[in-house]
Amino acid sequence: MIHHKIEEIAVEEVTSVEFPSEIESIDFANLYSENSALLCAFNAKIIDLLIGEETKHTVSGRMSTASFEYYINNFKNSIKVENSQCEIDGGFESENYFLIIEAKNYSNE
């Protein structure tokens, strides 16, 4: 198997946050894209709440990877990748963490 089924995460408590009133170009009630959702979460400090530290939005977009090799579970042969295209929806740095977030604006089963 080369994929992992998305698991349900039990939500213990919902935390409300205030969106900064001085930001007019993001409509938090109409998040039409993955990027708008990530920018909303960042500006509302949700990313900071997630890890308990102040973050900076540092990377995003498409780029090319270097060459690398990896194994999946117990397969005998490695998979070799040469200059693959990589997309990062949002990358955030803090004093102790570097988060790479893959955002979706729809539900998966």
Biopython code that builds the backbone (N, CA, C, O; Angstrom):
import numpy as np
from Bio.PDB.StructureBuilder import StructureBuilder

atoms = [
    (1, "MET", "N", (0.848, -1.174, 0.000)),
    (1, "MET", "CA", (0.000, 0.000, 0.000)),
    (1, "MET", "C", (0.900, 1.246, 0.000)),
    (1, "MET", "O", (1.830, 1.339, 0.801)),
    (2, "ILE", "N", (0.626, 2.190, -0.887)),
    (2, "ILE", "CA", (1.447, 3.401, -0.957)),
    (2, "ILE", "C", (0.677, 4.649, -0.543)),
    (2, "ILE", "O", (1.079, 5.771, -0.850)),
    (3, "HIS", "N", (-0.434, 4.439, 0.158)),
    (3, "HIS", "CA", (-1.173, 5.583, 0.688)),
    (3, "HIS", "C", (-1.697, 5.223, 2.073)),
    (3, "HIS", "O", (-1.716, 4.054, 2.460)),
    (4, "HIS", "N", (-2.110, 6.218, 2.794)),
    (4, "HIS", "CA", (-2.656, 6.006, 4.134)),
    (4, "HIS", "C", (-4.026, 6.650, 4.195)),
    (4, "HIS", "O", (-4.185, 7.816, 3.834)),
    (5, "LYS", "N", (-5.010, 5.902, 4.646)),
    (5, "LYS", "CA", (-6.366, 6.411, 4.741)),
    (5, "LYS", "C", (-6.413, 7.579, 5.738)),
    (5, "LYS", "O", (-5.806, 7.521, 6.807)),
    (6, "ILE", "N", (-7.129, 8.614, 5.375)),
    (6, "ILE", "CA", (-7.280, 9.766, 6.265)),
    (6, "ILE", "C", (-8.101, 9.337, 7.471)),
    (6, "ILE", "O", (-9.189, 8.778, 7.334)),
    (7, "GLU", "N", (-7.566, 9.607, 8.642)),
    (7, "GLU", "CA", (-8.232, 9.206, 9.873)),
    (7, "GLU", "C", (-8.999, 10.374, 10.475)),
    (7, "GLU", "O", (-8.576, 11.527, 10.393)),
    (8, "GLU", "N", (-10.131, 10.050, 11.080)),
    (8, "GLU", "CA", (-10.915, 11.066, 11.792)),
    (8, "GLU", "C", (-10.143, 11.503, 13.032)),
    (8, "GLU", "O", (-9.549, 10.677, 13.725)),
    (9, "ILE", "N", (-10.156, 12.783, 13.300)),
    (9, "ILE", "CA", (-9.545, 13.318, 14.513)),
    (9, "ILE", "C", (-10.664, 13.832, 15.395)),
    (9, "ILE", "O", (-11.478, 14.655, 14.976)),
    (10, "ALA", "N", (-10.696, 13.341, 16.614)),
    (10, "ALA", "CA", (-11.734, 13.787, 17.546)),
    (10, "ALA", "C", (-11.443, 15.224, 17.971)),
    (10, "ALA", "O", (-10.344, 15.537, 18.427)),
    (11, "VAL", "N", (-12.427, 16.079, 17.817)),
    (11, "VAL", "CA", (-12.278, 17.467, 18.218)),
    (11, "VAL", "C", (-12.781, 17.595, 19.646)),
    (11, "VAL", "O", (-13.964, 17.399, 19.925)),
    (12, "GLU", "N", (-11.859, 17.927, 20.547)),
    (12, "GLU", "CA", (-12.223, 18.032, 21.949)),
    (12, "GLU", "C", (-12.927, 19.341, 22.264)),
    (12, "GLU", "O", (-13.864, 19.387, 23.062)),
    (13, "GLU", "N", (-12.459, 20.400, 21.624)),
    (13, "GLU", "CA", (-12.987, 21.721, 21.947)),
    (13, "GLU", "C", (-12.731, 22.654, 20.769)),
    (13, "GLU", "O", (-11.662, 22.605, 20.161)),
    (14, "VAL", "N", (-13.681, 23.483, 20.452)),
    (14, "VAL", "CA", (-13.526, 24.466, 19.386)),
    (14, "VAL", "C", (-13.116, 25.786, 20.033)),
    (14, "VAL", "O", (-13.742, 26.244, 20.989)),
    (15, "THR", "N", (-12.064, 26.385, 19.500)),
    (15, "THR", "CA", (-11.581, 27.664, 19.999)),
    (15, "THR", "C", (-11.969, 28.758, 19.015)),
    (15, "THR", "O", (-11.611, 28.685, 17.840)),
    (16, "SER", "N", (-12.686, 29.759, 19.471)),
    (16, "SER", "CA", (-13.050, 30.890, 18.618)),
    (16, "SER", "C", (-11.912, 31.894, 18.578)),
    (16, "SER", "O", (-11.241, 32.130, 19.583)),
    (17, "VAL", "N", (-11.702, 32.480, 17.415)),
    (17, "VAL", "CA", (-10.691, 33.525, 17.259)),
    (17, "VAL", "C", (-11.335, 34.712, 16.557)),
    (17, "VAL", "O", (-12.326, 34.566, 15.842)),
    (18, "GLU", "N", (-10.762, 35.875, 16.769)),
    (18, "GLU", "CA", (-11.241, 37.089, 16.096)),
    (18, "GLU", "C", (-10.345, 37.342, 14.898)),
    (18, "GLU", "O", (-9.120, 37.263, 14.994)),
    (19, "PHE", "N", (-10.968, 37.646, 13.770)),
    (19, "PHE", "CA", (-10.193, 38.011, 12.595)),
    (19, "PHE", "C", (-9.885, 39.504, 12.695)),
    (19, "PHE", "O", (-10.760, 40.293, 13.051)),
    (20, "PRO", "N", (-8.641, 39.897, 12.382)),
    (20, "PRO", "CA", (-8.266, 41.319, 12.501)),
    (20, "PRO", "C", (-9.178, 42.221, 11.663)),
    (20, "PRO", "O", (-9.291, 42.050, 10.449)),
    (21, "SER", "N", (-9.815, 43.165, 12.315)),
    (21, "SER", "CA", (-10.780, 44.045, 11.634)),
    (21, "SER", "C", (-10.124, 44.974, 10.618)),
    (21, "SER", "O", (-10.796, 45.457, 9.707)),
    (22, "GLU", "N", (-8.829, 45.233, 10.756)),
    (22, "GLU", "CA", (-8.155, 46.136, 9.826)),
    (22, "GLU", "C", (-7.845, 45.489, 8.476)),
    (22, "GLU", "O", (-7.470, 46.191, 7.537)),
    (23, "ILE", "N", (-7.994, 44.164, 8.358)),
    (23, "ILE", "CA", (-7.753, 43.480, 7.080)),
    (23, "ILE", "C", (-9.059, 43.441, 6.304)),
    (23, "ILE", "O", (-10.037, 42.839, 6.746)),
    (24, "GLU", "N", (-9.067, 44.086, 5.142)),
    (24, "GLU", "CA", (-10.270, 44.165, 4.319)),
    (24, "GLU", "C", (-10.224, 43.266, 3.085)),
    (24, "GLU", "O", (-11.261, 43.001, 2.476)),
    (25, "SER", "N", (-9.046, 42.799, 2.715)),
    (25, "SER", "CA", (-8.923, 42.051, 1.463)),
    (25, "SER", "C", (-9.180, 40.551, 1.623)),
    (25, "SER", "O", (-9.209, 39.825, 0.629)),
    (26, "ILE", "N", (-9.366, 40.080, 2.850)),
    (26, "ILE", "CA", (-9.725, 38.683, 3.087)),
    (26, "ILE", "C", (-11.101, 38.654, 3.728)),
    (26, "ILE", "O", (-11.323, 39.257, 4.778)),
    (27, "ASP", "N", (-12.022, 37.947, 3.085)),
    (27, "ASP", "CA", (-13.366, 37.777, 3.636)),
    (27, "ASP", "C", (-13.417, 36.404, 4.295)),
    (27, "ASP", "O", (-13.585, 35.391, 3.616)),
    (28, "PHE", "N", (-13.269, 36.370, 5.630)),
    (28, "PHE", "CA", (-13.193, 35.087, 6.331)),
    (28, "PHE", "C", (-14.486, 34.269, 6.203)),
    (28, "PHE", "O", (-14.482, 33.074, 6.499)),
    (29, "ALA", "N", (-15.573, 34.879, 5.775)),
    (29, "ALA", "CA", (-16.829, 34.157, 5.572)),
    (29, "ALA", "C", (-16.921, 33.564, 4.165)),
    (29, "ALA", "O", (-17.854, 32.818, 3.867)),
    (30, "ASN", "N", (-15.963, 33.892, 3.304)),
    (30, "ASN", "CA", (-15.966, 33.401, 1.929)),
    (30, "ASN", "C", (-14.544, 33.018, 1.525)),
    (30, "ASN", "O", (-13.905, 33.717, 0.739)),
    (31, "LEU", "N", (-14.063, 31.922, 2.060)),
    (31, "LEU", "CA", (-12.708, 31.452, 1.754)),
    (31, "LEU", "C", (-12.786, 30.557, 0.530)),
    (31, "LEU", "O", (-13.074, 29.365, 0.636)),
    (32, "TYR", "N", (-12.529, 31.139, -0.625)),
    (32, "TYR", "CA", (-12.766, 30.518, -1.926)),
    (32, "TYR", "C", (-11.608, 29.653, -2.418)),
    (32, "TYR", "O", (-11.747, 28.960, -3.426)),
    (33, "SER", "N", (-10.476, 29.680, -1.731)),
    (33, "SER", "CA", (-9.324, 28.904, -2.185)),
    (33, "SER", "C", (-8.509, 28.424, -0.991)),
    (33, "SER", "O", (-8.675, 28.898, 0.133)),
    (34, "GLU", "N", (-7.627, 27.475, -1.266)),
    (34, "GLU", "CA", (-6.714, 26.992, -0.226)),
    (34, "GLU", "C", (-5.844, 28.130, 0.284)),
    (34, "GLU", "O", (-5.614, 28.258, 1.487)),
    (35, "ASN", "N", (-5.363, 28.951, -0.636)),
    (35, "ASN", "CA", (-4.494, 30.056, -0.257)),
    (35, "ASN", "C", (-5.215, 31.068, 0.631)),
    (35, "ASN", "O", (-4.648, 31.542, 1.615)),
    (36, "SER", "N", (-6.461, 31.401, 0.291)),
    (36, "SER", "CA", (-7.202, 32.359, 1.112)),
    (36, "SER", "C", (-7.465, 31.787, 2.508)),
    (36, "SER", "O", (-7.444, 32.527, 3.491)),
    (37, "ALA", "N", (-7.712, 30.481, 2.602)),
    (37, "ALA", "CA", (-7.925, 29.848, 3.911)),
    (37, "ALA", "C", (-6.651, 29.883, 4.749)),
    (37, "ALA", "O", (-6.708, 30.162, 5.946)),
    (38, "LEU", "N", (-5.501, 29.603, 4.132)),
    (38, "LEU", "CA", (-4.237, 29.647, 4.874)),
    (38, "LEU", "C", (-3.890, 31.069, 5.319)),
    (38, "LEU", "O", (-3.437, 31.272, 6.446)),
    (39, "LEU", "N", (-4.100, 32.050, 4.442)),
    (39, "LEU", "CA", (-3.830, 33.441, 4.821)),
    (39, "LEU", "C", (-4.756, 33.899, 5.941)),
    (39, "LEU", "O", (-4.339, 34.639, 6.832)),
    (40, "CYS", "N", (-6.000, 33.465, 5.899)),
    (40, "CYS", "CA", (-6.939, 33.775, 6.970)),
    (40, "CYS", "C", (-6.457, 33.157, 8.280)),
    (40, "CYS", "O", (-6.421, 33.835, 9.307)),
    (41, "ALA", "N", (-6.088, 31.883, 8.254)),
    (41, "ALA", "CA", (-5.602, 31.202, 9.465)),
    (41, "ALA", "C", (-4.352, 31.869, 10.016)),
    (41, "ALA", "O", (-4.214, 32.027, 11.229)),
    (42, "PHE", "N", (-3.441, 32.260, 9.133)),
    (42, "PHE", "CA", (-2.212, 32.914, 9.584)),
    (42, "PHE", "C", (-2.509, 34.268, 10.221)),
    (42, "PHE", "O", (-2.017, 34.563, 11.310)),
    (43, "ASN", "N", (-3.312, 35.093, 9.549)),
    (43, "ASN", "CA", (-3.602, 36.439, 10.051)),
    (43, "ASN", "C", (-4.477, 36.430, 11.304)),
    (43, "ASN", "O", (-4.434, 37.378, 12.089)),
    (44, "ALA", "N", (-5.256, 35.390, 11.500)),
    (44, "ALA", "CA", (-6.068, 35.258, 12.712)),
    (44, "ALA", "C", (-5.276, 34.575, 13.831)),
    (44, "ALA", "O", (-5.816, 34.318, 14.907)),
    (45, "LYS", "N", (-4.000, 34.284, 13.578)),
    (45, "LYS", "CA", (-3.090, 33.665, 14.556)),
    (45, "LYS", "C", (-3.447, 32.216, 14.879)),
    (45, "LYS", "O", (-3.045, 31.698, 15.921)),
    (46, "ILE", "N", (-4.191, 31.564, 14.006)),
    (46, "ILE", "CA", (-4.552, 30.163, 14.239)),
    (46, "ILE", "C", (-3.324, 29.263, 14.141)),
    (46, "ILE", "O", (-3.201, 28.302, 14.900)),
    (47, "ILE", "N", (-2.420, 29.562, 13.221)),
    (47, "ILE", "CA", (-1.189, 28.773, 13.092)),
    (47, "ILE", "C", (-0.380, 28.880, 14.391)),
    (47, "ILE", "O", (0.159, 27.884, 14.874)),
    (48, "ASP", "N", (-0.300, 30.090, 14.951)),
    (48, "ASP", "CA", (0.411, 30.288, 16.222)),
    (48, "ASP", "C", (-0.238, 29.478, 17.343)),
    (48, "ASP", "O", (0.457, 28.863, 18.151)),
    (49, "LEU", "N", (-1.571, 29.480, 17.391)),
    (49, "LEU", "CA", (-2.286, 28.711, 18.417)),
    (49, "LEU", "C", (-2.029, 27.217, 18.271)),
    (49, "LEU", "O", (-1.954, 26.491, 19.262)),
    (50, "LEU", "N", (-1.896, 26.769, 17.038)),
    (50, "LEU", "CA", (-1.677, 25.355, 16.760)),
    (50, "LEU", "C", (-0.409, 24.840, 17.426)),
    (50, "LEU", "O", (-0.398, 23.743, 17.986)),
    (51, "ILE", "N", (0.662, 25.630, 17.367)),
    (51, "ILE", "CA", (1.942, 25.152, 17.918)),
    (51, "ILE", "C", (2.367, 25.876, 19.192)),
    (51, "ILE", "O", (3.348, 25.490, 19.829)),
    (52, "GLY", "N", (1.635, 26.920, 19.565)),
    (52, "GLY", "CA", (1.965, 27.619, 20.801)),
    (52, "GLY", "C", (3.137, 28.569, 20.696)),
    (52, "GLY", "O", (3.754, 28.913, 21.704)),
    (53, "GLU", "N", (3.451, 28.995, 19.484)),
    (53, "GLU", "CA", (4.552, 29.934, 19.260)),
    (53, "GLU", "C", (4.183, 30.879, 18.119)),
    (53, "GLU", "O", (3.351, 30.552, 17.273)),
    (54, "GLU", "N", (4.810, 32.047, 18.108)),
    (54, "GLU", "CA", (4.617, 32.987, 17.002)),
    (54, "GLU", "C", (5.308, 32.445, 15.763)),
    (54, "GLU", "O", (6.451, 31.994, 15.822)),
    (55, "THR", "N", (4.597, 32.496, 14.634)),
    (55, "THR", "CA", (5.161, 32.005, 13.377)),
    (55, "THR", "C", (5.300, 33.139, 12.365)),
    (55, "THR", "O", (4.660, 34.185, 12.475)),
    (56, "LYS", "N", (6.142, 32.898, 11.396)),
    (56, "LYS", "CA", (6.300, 33.757, 10.222)),
    (56, "LYS", "C", (5.965, 32.908, 9.003)),
    (56, "LYS", "O", (6.367, 31.748, 8.917)),
    (57, "HIS", "N", (5.222, 33.494, 8.053)),
    (57, "HIS", "CA", (4.906, 32.796, 6.800)),
    (57, "HIS", "C", (6.118, 32.950, 5.900)),
    (57, "HIS", "O", (6.434, 34.062, 5.479)),
    (58, "THR", "N", (6.814, 31.839, 5.592)),
    (58, "THR", "CA", (8.114, 31.944, 4.923)),
    (58, "THR", "C", (8.190, 31.335, 3.534)),
    (58, "THR", "O", (8.946, 31.829, 2.698)),
    (59, "VAL", "N", (7.429, 30.274, 3.257)),
    (59, "VAL", "CA", (7.535, 29.650, 1.928)),
    (59, "VAL", "C", (6.162, 29.234, 1.424)),
    (59, "VAL", "O", (5.262, 28.915, 2.201)),
    (60, "SER", "N", (6.026, 29.247, 0.100)),
    (60, "SER", "CA", (4.841, 28.700, -0.561)),
    (60, "SER", "C", (5.113, 28.684, -2.053)),
    (60, "SER", "O", (6.026, 29.352, -2.541)),
    (61, "GLY", "N", (4.309, 27.913, -2.770)),
    (61, "GLY", "CA", (4.422, 27.904, -4.217)),
    (61, "GLY", "C", (5.016, 26.629, -4.764)),
    (61, "GLY", "O", (5.270, 25.668, -4.036)),
    (62, "ARG", "N", (5.233, 26.645, -6.073)),
    (62, "ARG", "CA", (5.790, 25.487, -6.765)),
    (62, "ARG", "C", (7.285, 25.660, -6.949)),
    (62, "ARG", "O", (7.792, 26.756, -7.185)),
    (63, "MET", "N", (7.963, 24.539, -6.832)),
    (63, "MET", "CA", (9.415, 24.547, -7.004)),
    (63, "MET", "C", (9.860, 23.164, -7.459)),
    (63, "MET", "O", (9.070, 22.220, -7.473)),
    (64, "SER", "N", (11.098, 23.056, -7.821)),
    (64, "SER", "CA", (11.665, 21.784, -8.239)),
    (64, "SER", "C", (12.485, 21.214, -7.089)),
    (64, "SER", "O", (13.188, 21.943, -6.388)),
    (65, "THR", "N", (12.384, 19.889, -6.904)),
    (65, "THR", "CA", (13.184, 19.245, -5.864)),
    (65, "THR", "C", (14.527, 18.835, -6.442)),
    (65, "THR", "O", (14.711, 18.816, -7.659)),
    (66, "ALA", "N", (15.442, 18.515, -5.583)),
    (66, "ALA", "CA", (16.694, 17.902, -6.010)),
    (66, "ALA", "C", (16.409, 16.414, -6.239)),
    (66, "ALA", "O", (15.263, 15.978, -6.133)),
    (67, "SER", "N", (17.425, 15.657, -6.545)),
    (67, "SER", "CA", (17.265, 14.213, -6.674)),
    (67, "SER", "C", (17.223, 13.599, -5.282)),
    (67, "SER", "O", (17.982, 13.995, -4.398)),
    (68, "PHE", "N", (16.327, 12.626, -5.091)),
    (68, "PHE", "CA", (16.269, 11.913, -3.813)),
    (68, "PHE", "C", (15.711, 10.519, -4.037)),
    (68, "PHE", "O", (15.178, 10.206, -5.102)),
    (69, "GLU", "N", (15.845, 9.691, -3.014)),
    (69, "GLU", "CA", (15.437, 8.303, -3.090)),
    (69, "GLU", "C", (14.719, 7.941, -1.791)),
    (69, "GLU", "O", (15.108, 8.397, -0.715)),
    (70, "TYR", "N", (13.668, 7.118, -1.894)),
    (70, "TYR", "CA", (12.960, 6.706, -0.687)),
    (70, "TYR", "C", (12.369, 5.313, -0.849)),
    (70, "TYR", "O", (12.247, 4.795, -1.959)),
    (71, "TYR", "N", (12.007, 4.722, 0.278)),
    (71, "TYR", "CA", (11.378, 3.404, 0.326)),
    (71, "TYR", "C", (9.968, 3.559, 0.876)),
    (71, "TYR", "O", (9.707, 4.446, 1.689)),
    (72, "ILE", "N", (9.063, 2.701, 0.436)),
    (72, "ILE", "CA", (7.704, 2.669, 0.964)),
    (72, "ILE", "C", (7.537, 1.366, 1.723)),
    (72, "ILE", "O", (7.700, 0.280, 1.167)),
    (73, "ASN", "N", (7.209, 1.489, 3.006)),
    (73, "ASN", "CA", (7.010, 0.324, 3.874)),
    (73, "ASN", "C", (8.110, -0.703, 3.669)),
    (73, "ASN", "O", (9.286, -0.380, 3.841)),
    (74, "ASN", "N", (7.762, -1.927, 3.308)),
    (74, "ASN", "CA", (8.757, -2.992, 3.196)),
    (74, "ASN", "C", (9.076, -3.393, 1.760)),
    (74, "ASN", "O", (9.571, -4.495, 1.526)),
    (75, "PHE", "N", (8.798, -2.510, 0.787)),
    (75, "PHE", "CA", (9.147, -2.835, -0.587)),
    (75, "PHE", "C", (10.656, -2.963, -0.703)),
    (75, "PHE", "O", (11.407, -2.240, -0.049)),
    (76, "LYS", "N", (11.090, -3.893, -1.545)),
    (76, "LYS", "CA", (12.521, -4.169, -1.674)),
    (76, "LYS", "C", (13.263, -3.045, -2.389)),
    (76, "LYS", "O", (14.382, -2.695, -2.015)),
    (77, "ASN", "N", (12.636, -2.483, -3.417)),
    (77, "ASN", "CA", (13.323, -1.494, -4.247)),
    (77, "ASN", "C", (12.969, -0.078, -3.817)),
    (77, "ASN", "O", (11.854, 0.200, -3.376)),
    (78, "SER", "N", (13.928, 0.787, -3.954)),
    (78, "SER", "CA", (13.684, 2.191, -3.636)),
    (78, "SER", "C", (13.037, 2.880, -4.839)),
    (78, "SER", "O", (13.063, 2.372, -5.960)),
    (79, "ILE", "N", (12.471, 4.023, -4.577)),
    (79, "ILE", "CA", (11.923, 4.868, -5.637)),
    (79, "ILE", "C", (12.861, 6.059, -5.778)),
    (79, "ILE", "O", (13.130, 6.773, -4.812)),
    (80, "LYS", "N", (13.347, 6.258, -6.979)),
    (80, "LYS", "CA", (14.285, 7.348, -7.228)),
    (80, "LYS", "C", (13.555, 8.480, -7.937)),
    (80, "LYS", "O", (12.812, 8.254, -8.892)),
    (81, "VAL", "N", (13.771, 9.678, -7.465)),
    (81, "VAL", "CA", (13.105, 10.852, -8.017)),
    (81, "VAL", "C", (14.174, 11.824, -8.493)),
    (81, "VAL", "O", (15.142, 12.095, -7.782)),
    (82, "GLU", "N", (13.992, 12.343, -9.696)),
    (82, "GLU", "CA", (14.921, 13.324, -10.262)),
    (82, "GLU", "C", (14.159, 14.593, -10.594)),
    (82, "GLU", "O", (13.314, 14.587, -11.490)),
    (83, "ASN", "N", (14.438, 15.670, -9.898)),
    (83, "ASN", "CA", (13.865, 16.981, -10.190)),
    (83, "ASN", "C", (12.338, 16.976, -10.329)),
    (83, "ASN", "O", (11.798, 17.380, -11.359)),
    (84, "SER", "N", (11.681, 16.533, -9.320)),
    (84, "SER", "CA", (10.223, 16.503, -9.295)),
    (84, "SER", "C", (9.666, 17.894, -9.000)),
    (84, "SER", "O", (10.324, 18.712, -8.357)),
    (85, "GLN", "N", (8.451, 18.153, -9.474)),
    (85, "GLN", "CA", (7.791, 19.407, -9.110)),
    (85, "GLN", "C", (7.154, 19.227, -7.747)),
    (85, "GLN", "O", (6.511, 18.211, -7.484)),
    (86, "CYS", "N", (7.331, 20.207, -6.885)),
    (86, "CYS", "CA", (6.814, 20.164, -5.523)),
    (86, "CYS", "C", (5.998, 21.429, -5.282)),
    (86, "CYS", "O", (6.401, 22.518, -5.692)),
    (87, "GLU", "N", (4.857, 21.290, -4.620)),
    (87, "GLU", "CA", (4.053, 22.462, -4.279)),
    (87, "GLU", "C", (3.857, 22.514, -2.774)),
    (87, "GLU", "O", (3.454, 21.528, -2.158)),
    (88, "ILE", "N", (4.140, 23.653, -2.193)),
    (88, "ILE", "CA", (3.917, 23.887, -0.767)),
    (88, "ILE", "C", (2.816, 24.927, -0.656)),
    (88, "ILE", "O", (2.974, 26.062, -1.105)),
    (89, "ASP", "N", (1.688, 24.527, -0.049)),
    (89, "ASP", "CA", (0.587, 25.479, 0.126)),
    (89, "ASP", "C", (0.971, 26.564, 1.124)),
    (89, "ASP", "O", (0.691, 27.742, 0.902)),
    (90, "GLY", "N", (1.604, 26.172, 2.211)),
    (90, "GLY", "CA", (2.049, 27.166, 3.190)),
    (90, "GLY", "C", (3.146, 26.623, 4.061)),
    (90, "GLY", "O", (3.039, 25.515, 4.586)),
    (91, "GLY", "N", (4.206, 27.393, 4.221)),
    (91, "GLY", "CA", (5.308, 27.038, 5.113)),
    (91, "GLY", "C", (5.461, 28.128, 6.158)),
    (91, "GLY", "O", (5.473, 29.315, 5.835)),
    (92, "PHE", "N", (5.577, 27.716, 7.409)),
    (92, "PHE", "CA", (5.616, 28.649, 8.533)),
    (92, "PHE", "C", (6.757, 28.266, 9.459)),
    (92, "PHE", "O", (6.955, 27.091, 9.769)),
    (93, "GLU", "N", (7.509, 29.275, 9.899)),
    (93, "GLU", "CA", (8.631, 29.031, 10.813)),
    (93, "GLU", "C", (8.396, 29.732, 12.134)),
    (93, "GLU", "O", (7.835, 30.826, 12.197)),
    (94, "SER", "N", (8.844, 29.066, 13.190)),
    (94, "SER", "CA", (8.860, 29.669, 14.517)),
    (94, "SER", "C", (10.233, 29.382, 15.110)),
    (94, "SER", "O", (11.122, 28.878, 14.423)),
    (95, "GLU", "N", (10.398, 29.700, 16.361)),
    (95, "GLU", "CA", (11.695, 29.453, 16.999)),
    (95, "GLU", "C", (12.037, 27.964, 17.014)),
    (95, "GLU", "O", (13.203, 27.600, 16.863)),
    (96, "ASN", "N", (11.038, 27.100, 17.194)),
    (96, "ASN", "CA", (11.296, 25.671, 17.349)),
    (96, "ASN", "C", (10.725, 24.779, 16.260)),
    (96, "ASN", "O", (10.982, 23.575, 16.265)),
    (97, "TYR", "N", (9.949, 25.338, 15.314)),
    (97, "TYR", "CA", (9.262, 24.510, 14.338)),
    (97, "TYR", "C", (9.372, 25.079, 12.926)),
    (97, "TYR", "O", (9.527, 26.283, 12.722)),
    (98, "PHE", "N", (9.286, 24.167, 11.963)),
    (98, "PHE", "CA", (9.064, 24.523, 10.567)),
    (98, "PHE", "C", (7.890, 23.679, 10.107)),
    (98, "PHE", "O", (8.005, 22.457, 10.009)),
    (99, "LEU", "N", (6.765, 24.316, 9.825)),
    (99, "LEU", "CA", (5.546, 23.615, 9.431)),
    (99, "LEU", "C", (5.343, 23.739, 7.934)),
    (99, "LEU", "O", (5.471, 24.829, 7.375)),
    (100, "ILE", "N", (5.030, 22.643, 7.289)),
    (100, "ILE", "CA", (4.597, 22.664, 5.901)),
    (100, "ILE", "C", (3.150, 22.184, 5.913)),
    (100, "ILE", "O", (2.859, 21.074, 6.359)),
    (101, "ILE", "N", (2.249, 23.025, 5.420)),
    (101, "ILE", "CA", (0.829, 22.712, 5.470)),
    (101, "ILE", "C", (0.282, 22.470, 4.073)),
    (101, "ILE", "O", (0.473, 23.285, 3.171)),
    (102, "GLU", "N", (-0.396, 21.346, 3.902)),
    (102, "GLU", "CA", (-1.135, 21.034, 2.690)),
    (102, "GLU", "C", (-2.591, 21.358, 2.977)),
    (102, "GLU", "O", (-3.222, 20.704, 3.808)),
    (103, "ALA", "N", (-3.122, 22.352, 2.303)),
    (103, "ALA", "CA", (-4.487, 22.794, 2.553)),
    (103, "ALA", "C", (-5.434, 22.201, 1.517)),
    (103, "ALA", "O", (-5.059, 21.984, 0.365)),
    (104, "LYS", "N", (-6.654, 21.946, 1.942)),
    (104, "LYS", "CA", (-7.727, 21.514, 1.041)),
    (104, "LYS", "C", (-8.947, 22.332, 1.348)),
    (104, "LYS", "O", (-9.218, 22.625, 2.513)),
    (105, "ASN", "N", (-9.693, 22.711, 0.330)),
    (105, "ASN", "CA", (-10.933, 23.458, 0.563)),
    (105, "ASN", "C", (-12.154, 22.598, 0.248)),
    (105, "ASN", "O", (-13.203, 23.101, -0.157)),
    (106, "TYR", "N", (-11.993, 21.299, 0.444)),
    (106, "TYR", "CA", (-13.094, 20.351, 0.336)),
    (106, "TYR", "C", (-12.819, 19.204, 1.284)),
    (106, "TYR", "O", (-11.690, 19.042, 1.748)),
    (107, "SER", "N", (-13.839, 18.397, 1.584)),
    (107, "SER", "CA", (-13.689, 17.279, 2.505)),
    (107, "SER", "C", (-13.250, 16.029, 1.769)),
    (107, "SER", "O", (-13.655, 15.776, 0.634)),
    (108, "ASN", "N", (-12.414, 15.252, 2.439)),
    (108, "ASN", "CA", (-12.014, 13.936, 1.923)),
    (108, "ASN", "C", (-12.737, 12.853, 2.714)),
    (108, "ASN", "O", (-13.074, 13.039, 3.883)),
    (109, "GLU", "N", (-12.966, 11.740, 2.069)),
    (109, "GLU", "CA", (-13.525, 10.584, 2.787)),
    (109, "GLU", "C", (-12.416, 9.596, 3.068)),
    (109, "GLU", "O", (-12.661, 8.547, 3.665)),
]
sb = StructureBuilder()
sb.init_structure("model")
sb.init_model(0)
sb.init_chain("A")
sb.init_seg("    ")
for serial, (resi, resn, name, xyz) in enumerate(atoms, 1):
    if name == "N":
        sb.init_residue(resn, " ", resi, " ")
    sb.init_atom(name, np.array(xyz, "f"), 0.0, 1.0, " ", f" {name:<3s}", serial, name[0])
structure = sb.get_structure()
